[in-house]
Amino acid sequence: MRRFFTFLLGTMSGAIVGASVALLIAPASGEELRTRARQRFADLRDEVQDAYETRSAQLQAELEQMRKRRTPEKVS
């Protein structure tokens, strides 16, 4: 779990640094840069949301497996 958050933090930091550098060296108008920045942020947000949902589903499945193993089966 800790490795996942470390990876996520590194990804977000890299995206922020990359976007900042791109804004500084890009030969485009201010409006065009703002539009691209908004789109990149939206894309990043969507990727983070997808990663969260995927990992959450994985953890839920693991929790269910652990609960099934823990509960004793009834003998009829």
PDB file with one MODEL, atoms N, CA, C and O in Angstrom:
MODEL        1
ATOM      1  N   MET A   1       0.827  -1.183   0.000  1.00  0.00           N
ATOM      2  CA  MET A   1       0.000   0.000   0.000  1.00  0.00           C
ATOM      3  C   MET A   1       0.874   1.249   0.000  1.00  0.00           C
ATOM      4  O   MET A   1       0.602   2.220  -0.706  1.00  0.00           O
ATOM      5  N   ARG A   2       1.926   1.200   0.807  1.00  0.00           N
ATOM      6  CA  ARG A   2       2.828   2.345   0.899  1.00  0.00           C
ATOM      7  C   ARG A   2       3.525   2.597  -0.435  1.00  0.00           C
ATOM      8  O   ARG A   2       3.734   3.742  -0.837  1.00  0.00           O
ATOM      9  N   ARG A   3       3.882   1.498  -1.118  1.00  0.00           N
ATOM     10  CA  ARG A   3       4.556   1.633  -2.411  1.00  0.00           C
ATOM     11  C   ARG A   3       3.624   2.280  -3.434  1.00  0.00           C
ATOM     12  O   ARG A   3       4.067   3.056  -4.281  1.00  0.00           O
ATOM     13  N   PHE A   4       2.345   1.962  -3.354  1.00  0.00           N
ATOM     14  CA  PHE A   4       1.368   2.541  -4.274  1.00  0.00           C
ATOM     15  C   PHE A   4       1.287   4.047  -4.079  1.00  0.00           C
ATOM     16  O   PHE A   4       1.299   4.801  -5.052  1.00  0.00           O
ATOM     17  N   PHE A   5       1.207   4.487  -2.835  1.00  0.00           N
ATOM     18  CA  PHE A   5       1.120   5.920  -2.570  1.00  0.00           C
ATOM     19  C   PHE A   5       2.412   6.641  -2.948  1.00  0.00           C
ATOM     20  O   PHE A   5       2.378   7.778  -3.418  1.00  0.00           O
ATOM     21  N   THR A   6       3.538   5.985  -2.746  1.00  0.00           N
ATOM     22  CA  THR A   6       4.812   6.566  -3.157  1.00  0.00           C
ATOM     23  C   THR A   6       4.847   6.729  -4.668  1.00  0.00           C
ATOM     24  O   THR A   6       5.273   7.763  -5.183  1.00  0.00           O
ATOM     25  N   PHE A   7       4.395   5.693  -5.374  1.00  0.00           N
ATOM     26  CA  PHE A   7       4.327   5.756  -6.832  1.00  0.00           C
ATOM     27  C   PHE A   7       3.386   6.872  -7.280  1.00  0.00           C
ATOM     28  O   PHE A   7       3.717   7.639  -8.184  1.00  0.00           O
ATOM     29  N   LEU A   8       2.230   6.962  -6.659  1.00  0.00           N
ATOM     30  CA  LEU A   8       1.243   7.983  -7.009  1.00  0.00           C
ATOM     31  C   LEU A   8       1.800   9.382  -6.754  1.00  0.00           C
ATOM     32  O   LEU A   8       1.612  10.277  -7.578  1.00  0.00           O
ATOM     33  N   LEU A   9       2.471   9.578  -5.643  1.00  0.00           N
ATOM     34  CA  LEU A   9       3.073  10.874  -5.332  1.00  0.00           C
ATOM     35  C   LEU A   9       4.151  11.223  -6.350  1.00  0.00           C
ATOM     36  O   LEU A   9       4.233  12.369  -6.792  1.00  0.00           O
ATOM     37  N   GLY A  10       4.973  10.260  -6.724  1.00  0.00           N
ATOM     38  CA  GLY A  10       6.009  10.497  -7.725  1.00  0.00           C
ATOM     39  C   GLY A  10       5.420  10.834  -9.084  1.00  0.00           C
ATOM     40  O   GLY A  10       5.929  11.704  -9.790  1.00  0.00           O
ATOM     41  N   THR A  11       4.353  10.149  -9.446  1.00  0.00           N
ATOM     42  CA  THR A  11       3.685  10.410 -10.725  1.00  0.00           C
ATOM     43  C   THR A  11       3.111  11.816 -10.755  1.00  0.00           C
ATOM     44  O   THR A  11       3.278  12.540 -11.737  1.00  0.00           O
ATOM     45  N   MET A  12       2.444  12.197  -9.694  1.00  0.00           N
ATOM     46  CA  MET A  12       1.846  13.537  -9.647  1.00  0.00           C
ATOM     47  C   MET A  12       2.926  14.615  -9.632  1.00  0.00           C
ATOM     48  O   MET A  12       2.784  15.644 -10.293  1.00  0.00           O
ATOM     49  N   SER A  13       4.001  14.388  -8.883  1.00  0.00           N
ATOM     50  CA  SER A  13       5.093  15.363  -8.856  1.00  0.00           C
ATOM     51  C   SER A  13       5.724  15.513 -10.231  1.00  0.00           C
ATOM     52  O   SER A  13       6.002  16.628 -10.673  1.00  0.00           O
ATOM     53  N   GLY A  14       5.948  14.408 -10.900  1.00  0.00           N
ATOM     54  CA  GLY A  14       6.511  14.448 -12.245  1.00  0.00           C
ATOM     55  C   GLY A  14       5.607  15.169 -13.230  1.00  0.00           C
ATOM     56  O   GLY A  14       6.077  15.915 -14.090  1.00  0.00           O
ATOM     57  N   ALA A  15       4.310  14.941 -13.098  1.00  0.00           N
ATOM     58  CA  ALA A  15       3.359  15.606 -13.985  1.00  0.00           C
ATOM     59  C   ALA A  15       3.363  17.117 -13.756  1.00  0.00           C
ATOM     60  O   ALA A  15       3.302  17.891 -14.711  1.00  0.00           O
ATOM     61  N   ILE A  16       3.434  17.528 -12.512  1.00  0.00           N
ATOM     62  CA  ILE A  16       3.445  18.958 -12.193  1.00  0.00           C
ATOM     63  C   ILE A  16       4.718  19.617 -12.717  1.00  0.00           C
ATOM     64  O   ILE A  16       4.662  20.689 -13.319  1.00  0.00           O
ATOM     65  N   VAL A  17       5.854  18.983 -12.489  1.00  0.00           N
ATOM     66  CA  VAL A  17       7.123  19.537 -12.970  1.00  0.00           C
ATOM     67  C   VAL A  17       7.126  19.577 -14.499  1.00  0.00           C
ATOM     68  O   VAL A  17       7.523  20.579 -15.095  1.00  0.00           O
ATOM     69  N   GLY A  18       6.691  18.506 -15.124  1.00  0.00           N
ATOM     70  CA  GLY A  18       6.643  18.454 -16.580  1.00  0.00           C
ATOM     71  C   GLY A  18       5.727  19.518 -17.168  1.00  0.00           C
ATOM     72  O   GLY A  18       6.068  20.159 -18.163  1.00  0.00           O
ATOM     73  N   ALA A  19       4.572  19.702 -16.555  1.00  0.00           N
ATOM     74  CA  ALA A  19       3.639  20.716 -17.040  1.00  0.00           C
ATOM     75  C   ALA A  19       4.226  22.123 -16.866  1.00  0.00           C
ATOM     76  O   ALA A  19       4.066  22.981 -17.734  1.00  0.00           O
ATOM     77  N   SER A  20       4.894  22.344 -15.752  1.00  0.00           N
ATOM     78  CA  SER A  20       5.498  23.656 -15.512  1.00  0.00           C
ATOM     79  C   SER A  20       6.586  23.968 -16.533  1.00  0.00           C
ATOM     80  O   SER A  20       6.646  25.078 -17.061  1.00  0.00           O
ATOM     81  N   VAL A  21       7.433  23.003 -16.807  1.00  0.00           N
ATOM     82  CA  VAL A  21       8.493  23.196 -17.790  1.00  0.00           C
ATOM     83  C   VAL A  21       7.893  23.420 -19.175  1.00  0.00           C
ATOM     84  O   VAL A  21       8.355  24.279 -19.926  1.00  0.00           O
ATOM     85  N   ALA A  22       6.881  22.660 -19.503  1.00  0.00           N
ATOM     86  CA  ALA A  22       6.231  22.813 -20.808  1.00  0.00           C
ATOM     87  C   ALA A  22       5.630  24.209 -20.963  1.00  0.00           C
ATOM     88  O   ALA A  22       5.703  24.806 -22.037  1.00  0.00           O
ATOM     89  N   LEU A  23       5.042  24.720 -19.898  1.00  0.00           N
ATOM     90  CA  LEU A  23       4.466  26.069 -19.961  1.00  0.00           C
ATOM     91  C   LEU A  23       5.539  27.136 -20.159  1.00  0.00           C
ATOM     92  O   LEU A  23       5.314  28.136 -20.842  1.00  0.00           O
ATOM     93  N   LEU A  24       6.692  26.918 -19.562  1.00  0.00           N
ATOM     94  CA  LEU A  24       7.761  27.907 -19.650  1.00  0.00           C
ATOM     95  C   LEU A  24       8.435  27.929 -21.027  1.00  0.00           C
ATOM     96  O   LEU A  24       8.873  28.987 -21.479  1.00  0.00           O
ATOM     97  N   ILE A  25       8.520  26.794 -21.684  1.00  0.00           N
ATOM     98  CA  ILE A  25       9.258  26.763 -22.947  1.00  0.00           C
ATOM     99  C   ILE A  25       8.366  26.639 -24.181  1.00  0.00           C
ATOM    100  O   ILE A  25       8.868  26.620 -25.305  1.00  0.00           O
ATOM    101  N   ALA A  26       7.067  26.556 -23.987  1.00  0.00           N
ATOM    102  CA  ALA A  26       6.156  26.353 -25.120  1.00  0.00           C
ATOM    103  C   ALA A  26       5.934  27.650 -25.907  1.00  0.00           C
ATOM    104  O   ALA A  26       5.677  28.697 -25.313  1.00  0.00           O
ATOM    105  N   PRO A  27       6.033  27.582 -27.236  1.00  0.00           N
ATOM    106  CA  PRO A  27       5.784  28.768 -28.072  1.00  0.00           C
ATOM    107  C   PRO A  27       4.305  28.851 -28.468  1.00  0.00           C
ATOM    108  O   PRO A  27       3.952  28.621 -29.625  1.00  0.00           O
ATOM    109  N   ALA A  28       3.454  29.178 -27.508  1.00  0.00           N
ATOM    110  CA  ALA A  28       2.018  29.265 -27.787  1.00  0.00           C
ATOM    111  C   ALA A  28       1.436  30.460 -27.037  1.00  0.00           C
ATOM    112  O   ALA A  28       2.064  31.024 -26.140  1.00  0.00           O
ATOM    113  N   SER A  29       0.227  30.824 -27.429  1.00  0.00           N
ATOM    114  CA  SER A  29      -0.430  31.960 -26.773  1.00  0.00           C
ATOM    115  C   SER A  29      -0.874  31.567 -25.363  1.00  0.00           C
ATOM    116  O   SER A  29      -0.970  30.384 -25.034  1.00  0.00           O
ATOM    117  N   GLY A  30      -1.136  32.562 -24.556  1.00  0.00           N
ATOM    118  CA  GLY A  30      -1.569  32.325 -23.178  1.00  0.00           C
ATOM    119  C   GLY A  30      -2.855  31.528 -23.091  1.00  0.00           C
ATOM    120  O   GLY A  30      -2.968  30.618 -22.269  1.00  0.00           O
ATOM    121  N   GLU A  31      -3.815  31.856 -23.923  1.00  0.00           N
ATOM    122  CA  GLU A  31      -5.094  31.141 -23.897  1.00  0.00           C
ATOM    123  C   GLU A  31      -4.914  29.682 -24.294  1.00  0.00           C
ATOM    124  O   GLU A  31      -5.504  28.785 -23.693  1.00  0.00           O
ATOM    125  N   GLU A  32      -4.092  29.457 -25.315  1.00  0.00           N
ATOM    126  CA  GLU A  32      -3.842  28.090 -25.757  1.00  0.00           C
ATOM    127  C   GLU A  32      -3.138  27.291 -24.664  1.00  0.00           C
ATOM    128  O   GLU A  32      -3.459  26.124 -24.441  1.00  0.00           O
ATOM    129  N   LEU A  33      -2.186  27.915 -23.986  1.00  0.00           N
ATOM    130  CA  LEU A  33      -1.484  27.239 -22.895  1.00  0.00           C
ATOM    131  C   LEU A  33      -2.432  26.910 -21.755  1.00  0.00           C
ATOM    132  O   LEU A  33      -2.373  25.817 -21.190  1.00  0.00           O
ATOM    133  N   ARG A  34      -3.303  27.849 -21.415  1.00  0.00           N
ATOM    134  CA  ARG A  34      -4.260  27.600 -20.345  1.00  0.00           C
ATOM    135  C   ARG A  34      -5.206  26.463 -20.710  1.00  0.00           C
ATOM    136  O   ARG A  34      -5.542  25.632 -19.867  1.00  0.00           O
ATOM    137  N   THR A  35      -5.629  26.429 -21.956  1.00  0.00           N
ATOM    138  CA  THR A  35      -6.517  25.361 -22.406  1.00  0.00           C
ATOM    139  C   THR A  35      -5.815  24.012 -22.307  1.00  0.00           C
ATOM    140  O   THR A  35      -6.387  23.037 -21.821  1.00  0.00           O
ATOM    141  N   ARG A  36      -4.567  23.968 -22.775  1.00  0.00           N
ATOM    142  CA  ARG A  36      -3.809  22.718 -22.691  1.00  0.00           C
ATOM    143  C   ARG A  36      -3.562  22.310 -21.239  1.00  0.00           C
ATOM    144  O   ARG A  36      -3.650  21.132 -20.893  1.00  0.00           O
ATOM    145  N   ALA A  37      -3.253  23.294 -20.398  1.00  0.00           N
ATOM    146  CA  ALA A  37      -3.002  22.993 -18.984  1.00  0.00           C
ATOM    147  C   ALA A  37      -4.261  22.426 -18.328  1.00  0.00           C
ATOM    148  O   ALA A  37      -4.185  21.460 -17.569  1.00  0.00           O
ATOM    149  N   ARG A  38      -5.414  23.023 -18.619  1.00  0.00           N
ATOM    150  CA  ARG A  38      -6.670  22.505 -18.070  1.00  0.00           C
ATOM    151  C   ARG A  38      -6.913  21.075 -18.537  1.00  0.00           C
ATOM    152  O   ARG A  38      -7.326  20.221 -17.752  1.00  0.00           O
ATOM    153  N   GLN A  39      -6.658  20.818 -19.812  1.00  0.00           N
ATOM    154  CA  GLN A  39      -6.872  19.473 -20.357  1.00  0.00           C
ATOM    155  C   GLN A  39      -5.924  18.466 -19.724  1.00  0.00           C
ATOM    156  O   GLN A  39      -6.331  17.355 -19.384  1.00  0.00           O
ATOM    157  N   ARG A  40      -4.677  18.845 -19.565  1.00  0.00           N
ATOM    158  CA  ARG A  40      -3.713  17.933 -18.938  1.00  0.00           C
ATOM    159  C   ARG A  40      -4.088  17.650 -17.493  1.00  0.00           C
ATOM    160  O   ARG A  40      -3.977  16.518 -17.024  1.00  0.00           O
ATOM    161  N   PHE A  41      -4.530  18.680 -16.795  1.00  0.00           N
ATOM    162  CA  PHE A  41      -4.952  18.477 -15.413  1.00  0.00           C
ATOM    163  C   PHE A  41      -6.161  17.551 -15.360  1.00  0.00           C
ATOM    164  O   PHE A  41      -6.226  16.666 -14.507  1.00  0.00           O
ATOM    165  N   ALA A  42      -7.109  17.744 -16.255  1.00  0.00           N
ATOM    166  CA  ALA A  42      -8.287  16.879 -16.299  1.00  0.00           C
ATOM    167  C   ALA A  42      -7.888  15.438 -16.614  1.00  0.00           C
ATOM    168  O   ALA A  42      -8.424  14.499 -16.024  1.00  0.00           O
ATOM    169  N   ASP A  43      -6.949  15.267 -17.541  1.00  0.00           N
ATOM    170  CA  ASP A  43      -6.474  13.923 -17.882  1.00  0.00           C
ATOM    171  C   ASP A  43      -5.793  13.273 -16.679  1.00  0.00           C
ATOM    172  O   ASP A  43      -6.028  12.102 -16.381  1.00  0.00           O
ATOM    173  N   LEU A  44      -4.953  14.036 -15.997  1.00  0.00           N
ATOM    174  CA  LEU A  44      -4.266  13.521 -14.819  1.00  0.00           C
ATOM    175  C   LEU A  44      -5.272  13.135 -13.734  1.00  0.00           C
ATOM    176  O   LEU A  44      -5.156  12.081 -13.110  1.00  0.00           O
ATOM    177  N   ARG A  45      -6.250  13.996 -13.524  1.00  0.00           N
ATOM    178  CA  ARG A  45      -7.295  13.718 -12.529  1.00  0.00           C
ATOM    179  C   ARG A  45      -8.026  12.427 -12.878  1.00  0.00           C
ATOM    180  O   ARG A  45      -8.304  11.614 -11.996  1.00  0.00           O
ATOM    181  N   ASP A  46      -8.338  12.232 -14.152  1.00  0.00           N
ATOM    182  CA  ASP A  46      -9.027  11.020 -14.583  1.00  0.00           C
ATOM    183  C   ASP A  46      -8.155   9.780 -14.368  1.00  0.00           C
ATOM    184  O   ASP A  46      -8.650   8.735 -13.946  1.00  0.00           O
ATOM    185  N   GLU A  47      -6.866   9.899 -14.658  1.00  0.00           N
ATOM    186  CA  GLU A  47      -5.954   8.778 -14.448  1.00  0.00           C
ATOM    187  C   GLU A  47      -5.857   8.411 -12.969  1.00  0.00           C
ATOM    188  O   GLU A  47      -5.855   7.231 -12.615  1.00  0.00           O
ATOM    189  N   VAL A  48      -5.778   9.414 -12.116  1.00  0.00           N
ATOM    190  CA  VAL A  48      -5.698   9.167 -10.680  1.00  0.00           C
ATOM    191  C   VAL A  48      -6.998   8.522 -10.205  1.00  0.00           C
ATOM    192  O   VAL A  48      -6.969   7.584  -9.408  1.00  0.00           O
ATOM    193  N   GLN A  49      -8.131   9.015 -10.685  1.00  0.00           N
ATOM    194  CA  GLN A  49      -9.421   8.437 -10.312  1.00  0.00           C
ATOM    195  C   GLN A  49      -9.503   6.978 -10.747  1.00  0.00           C
ATOM    196  O   GLN A  49      -9.960   6.127  -9.983  1.00  0.00           O
ATOM    197  N   ASP A  50      -9.064   6.685 -11.965  1.00  0.00           N
ATOM    198  CA  ASP A  50      -9.079   5.309 -12.464  1.00  0.00           C
ATOM    199  C   ASP A  50      -8.173   4.413 -11.621  1.00  0.00           C
ATOM    200  O   ASP A  50      -8.546   3.291 -11.279  1.00  0.00           O
ATOM    201  N   ALA A  51      -6.985   4.911 -11.290  1.00  0.00           N
ATOM    202  CA  ALA A  51      -6.053   4.135 -10.463  1.00  0.00           C
ATOM    203  C   ALA A  51      -6.651   3.872  -9.085  1.00  0.00           C
ATOM    204  O   ALA A  51      -6.519   2.777  -8.540  1.00  0.00           O
ATOM    205  N   TYR A  52      -7.307   4.880  -8.532  1.00  0.00           N
ATOM    206  CA  TYR A  52      -7.952   4.725  -7.224  1.00  0.00           C
ATOM    207  C   TYR A  52      -9.046   3.673  -7.281  1.00  0.00           C
ATOM    208  O   TYR A  52      -9.117   2.804  -6.411  1.00  0.00           O
ATOM    209  N   GLU A  53      -9.889   3.740  -8.286  1.00  0.00           N
ATOM    210  CA  GLU A  53     -10.991   2.788  -8.409  1.00  0.00           C
ATOM    211  C   GLU A  53     -10.476   1.369  -8.616  1.00  0.00           C
ATOM    212  O   GLU A  53     -11.009   0.420  -8.039  1.00  0.00           O
ATOM    213  N   THR A  54      -9.443   1.225  -9.436  1.00  0.00           N
ATOM    214  CA  THR A  54      -8.870  -0.096  -9.680  1.00  0.00           C
ATOM    215  C   THR A  54      -8.289  -0.674  -8.401  1.00  0.00           C
ATOM    216  O   THR A  54      -8.554  -1.825  -8.052  1.00  0.00           O
ATOM    217  N   ARG A  55      -7.512   0.116  -7.718  1.00  0.00           N
ATOM    218  CA  ARG A  55      -6.874  -0.362  -6.482  1.00  0.00           C
ATOM    219  C   ARG A  55      -7.912  -0.632  -5.409  1.00  0.00           C
ATOM    220  O   ARG A  55      -7.787  -1.600  -4.659  1.00  0.00           O
ATOM    221  N   SER A  56      -8.929   0.202  -5.323  1.00  0.00           N
ATOM    222  CA  SER A  56      -9.987   0.006  -4.350  1.00  0.00           C
ATOM    223  C   SER A  56     -10.710  -1.317  -4.602  1.00  0.00           C
ATOM    224  O   SER A  56     -11.005  -2.053  -3.660  1.00  0.00           O
ATOM    225  N   ALA A  57     -10.995  -1.618  -5.862  1.00  0.00           N
ATOM    226  CA  ALA A  57     -11.649  -2.880  -6.207  1.00  0.00           C
ATOM    227  C   ALA A  57     -10.754  -4.063  -5.850  1.00  0.00           C
ATOM    228  O   ALA A  57     -11.239  -5.081  -5.357  1.00  0.00           O
ATOM    229  N   GLN A  58      -9.452  -3.935  -6.096  1.00  0.00           N
ATOM    230  CA  GLN A  58      -8.524  -5.007  -5.752  1.00  0.00           C
ATOM    231  C   GLN A  58      -8.511  -5.252  -4.244  1.00  0.00           C
ATOM    232  O   GLN A  58      -8.536  -6.396  -3.789  1.00  0.00           O
ATOM    233  N   LEU A  59      -8.471  -4.176  -3.485  1.00  0.00           N
ATOM    234  CA  LEU A  59      -8.438  -4.313  -2.030  1.00  0.00           C
ATOM    235  C   LEU A  59      -9.742  -4.886  -1.497  1.00  0.00           C
ATOM    236  O   LEU A  59      -9.729  -5.677  -0.554  1.00  0.00           O
ATOM    237  N   GLN A  60     -10.864  -4.500  -2.086  1.00  0.00           N
ATOM    238  CA  GLN A  60     -12.160  -5.044  -1.675  1.00  0.00           C
ATOM    239  C   GLN A  60     -12.192  -6.547  -1.926  1.00  0.00           C
ATOM    240  O   GLN A  60     -12.664  -7.307  -1.081  1.00  0.00           O
ATOM    241  N   ALA A  61     -11.691  -6.980  -3.090  1.00  0.00           N
ATOM    242  CA  ALA A  61     -11.673  -8.408  -3.410  1.00  0.00           C
ATOM    243  C   ALA A  61     -10.786  -9.169  -2.421  1.00  0.00           C
ATOM    244  O   ALA A  61     -11.156 -10.249  -1.961  1.00  0.00           O
ATOM    245  N   GLU A  62      -9.634  -8.616  -2.097  1.00  0.00           N
ATOM    246  CA  GLU A  62      -8.748  -9.251  -1.134  1.00  0.00           C
ATOM    247  C   GLU A  62      -9.395  -9.340   0.240  1.00  0.00           C
ATOM    248  O   GLU A  62      -9.264 -10.353   0.927  1.00  0.00           O
ATOM    249  N   LEU A  63     -10.087  -8.292   0.638  1.00  0.00           N
ATOM    250  CA  LEU A  63     -10.773  -8.284   1.933  1.00  0.00           C
ATOM    251  C   LEU A  63     -11.857  -9.350   1.977  1.00  0.00           C
ATOM    252  O   LEU A  63     -12.005 -10.045   2.982  1.00  0.00           O
ATOM    253  N   GLU A  64     -12.606  -9.479   0.906  1.00  0.00           N
ATOM    254  CA  GLU A  64     -13.647 -10.505   0.858  1.00  0.00           C
ATOM    255  C   GLU A  64     -13.044 -11.899   0.956  1.00  0.00           C
ATOM    256  O   GLU A  64     -13.586 -12.763   1.644  1.00  0.00           O
ATOM    257  N   GLN A  65     -11.932 -12.122   0.277  1.00  0.00           N
ATOM    258  CA  GLN A  65     -11.264 -13.428   0.357  1.00  0.00           C
ATOM    259  C   GLN A  65     -10.802 -13.713   1.779  1.00  0.00           C
ATOM    260  O   GLN A  65     -10.932 -14.836   2.265  1.00  0.00           O
ATOM    261  N   MET A  66     -10.266 -12.704   2.441  1.00  0.00           N
ATOM    262  CA  MET A  66      -9.794 -12.879   3.815  1.00  0.00           C
ATOM    263  C   MET A  66     -10.963 -13.165   4.749  1.00  0.00           C
ATOM    264  O   MET A  66     -10.843 -13.987   5.658  1.00  0.00           O
ATOM    265  N   ARG A  67     -12.078 -12.502   4.535  1.00  0.00           N
ATOM    266  CA  ARG A  67     -13.263 -12.738   5.369  1.00  0.00           C
ATOM    267  C   ARG A  67     -13.813 -14.143   5.155  1.00  0.00           C
ATOM    268  O   ARG A  67     -14.233 -14.792   6.112  1.00  0.00           O
ATOM    269  N   LYS A  68     -13.815 -14.617   3.919  1.00  0.00           N
ATOM    270  CA  LYS A  68     -14.326 -15.962   3.636  1.00  0.00           C
ATOM    271  C   LYS A  68     -13.452 -17.018   4.292  1.00  0.00           C
ATOM    272  O   LYS A  68     -13.960 -18.012   4.809  1.00  0.00           O
ATOM    273  N   ARG A  69     -12.153 -16.810   4.275  1.00  0.00           N
ATOM    274  CA  ARG A  69     -11.251 -17.769   4.902  1.00  0.00           C
ATOM    275  C   ARG A  69     -11.412 -17.771   6.411  1.00  0.00           C
ATOM    276  O   ARG A  69     -11.207 -18.801   7.054  1.00  0.00           O
ATOM    277  N   ARG A  70     -11.771 -16.652   6.973  1.00  0.00           N
ATOM    278  CA  ARG A  70     -11.858 -16.512   8.418  1.00  0.00           C
ATOM    279  C   ARG A  70     -13.126 -17.103   8.986  1.00  0.00           C
ATOM    280  O   ARG A  70     -13.098 -17.674  10.076  1.00  0.00           O
ATOM    281  N   THR A  71     -14.245 -16.984   8.277  1.00  0.00           N
ATOM    282  CA  THR A  71     -15.525 -17.486   8.807  1.00  0.00           C
ATOM    283  C   THR A  71     -15.582 -18.997   8.675  1.00  0.00           C
ATOM    284  O   THR A  71     -15.324 -19.542   7.602  1.00  0.00           O
ATOM    285  N   PRO A  72     -15.921 -19.677   9.772  1.00  0.00           N
ATOM    286  CA  PRO A  72     -16.003 -21.150   9.719  1.00  0.00           C
ATOM    287  C   PRO A  72     -17.222 -21.575   8.896  1.00  0.00           C
ATOM    288  O   PRO A  72     -18.278 -20.942   8.930  1.00  0.00           O
ATOM    289  N   GLU A  73     -17.036 -22.656   8.167  1.00  0.00           N
ATOM    290  CA  GLU A  73     -18.145 -23.183   7.368  1.00  0.00           C
ATOM    291  C   GLU A  73     -19.047 -24.012   8.270  1.00  0.00           C
ATOM    292  O   GLU A  73     -18.566 -24.716   9.159  1.00  0.00           O
ATOM    293  N   LYS A  74     -20.356 -23.931   8.043  1.00  0.00           N
ATOM    294  CA  LYS A  74     -21.318 -24.710   8.808  1.00  0.00           C
ATOM    295  C   LYS A  74     -21.408 -26.110   8.222  1.00  0.00           C
ATOM    296  O   LYS A  74     -21.468 -26.286   7.005  1.00  0.00           O
ATOM    297  N   VAL A  75     -21.417 -27.084   9.088  1.00  0.00           N
ATOM    298  CA  VAL A  75     -21.525 -28.469   8.668  1.00  0.00           C
ATOM    299  C   VAL A  75     -22.971 -28.880   8.843  1.00  0.00           C
ATOM    300  O   VAL A  75     -23.536 -28.714   9.924  1.00  0.00           O
ATOM    301  N   SER A  76     -23.581 -29.417   7.790  1.00  0.00           N
ATOM    302  CA  SER A  76     -24.989 -29.821   7.854  1.00  0.00           C
ATOM    303  C   SER A  76     -25.149 -31.280   8.181  1.00  0.00           C
ATOM    304  O   SER A  76     -26.274 -31.772   8.271  1.00  0.00           O
TER     305      SER A  76
ENDMDL
END
